[in-house]
Amino acid sequence: MQDVKDTIKEVVYAILPITLVVIILQFTIIWLPIEMFLQFLVGVVFVSIGLILFLLGVHIGLLPVGKMVGSALPKTKKLWVILFFGFLLGFVVTVAEPDVRVLATQIDLVSNGEISSNILIYSVALGVGIFVALAMLRIIFNIKIIHILILGYGVAFLLAAFTPDNFIPISFDAGGVTTGPMTVPFILALGVGVASVLKGKASASDSFGLVALASIGPILAVLILGVIFG
């Protein structure tokens, strides 16, 4: 019951400020048609209910399962199993990420279908999956995250020199949307599970940085798409 109360408070604190701002603007500057303003209020209610249910599902289901999967993988003592399922989980959870689908739909719209939503979604998911697998390698072999970040962004800036200009902002937006409410909790829980088994609970902080690494993958994937389509 306490989790439910905390989740409701979290959603209210997140949505209330923007709702108040729009209400103030409505009666001072913008004066939207009454039908549109009522649609906004109904949308706020639906979004609030949806976020509460979604976050409860994350805390009840995704986080425990992600940690359990992460704890089970190292016990196989097979590197390829850890890397394969790290890649697979990173891929499928990104395909399910709502933020990625919103971005893909908007890009499909503004590009008049030149960049289809499906191509973008699966390219971004592929990039996340590959870098989640690399993050597993980092935990296993104790590789410093700074080295991977420098290499990853170095390649990104190199690819940007050969990519059409319109793909560059899309690529960095793609990196941002993968840090959404579906991907981040699962990937962090997965990393905590792997690190806690391989290095003990005291070193579970090694799991942090997975999101930073995972966000590089979509950037590189979209830049490569730009090189191909460009």
Disulfide bonds with the S-S distance in Angstrom:
none
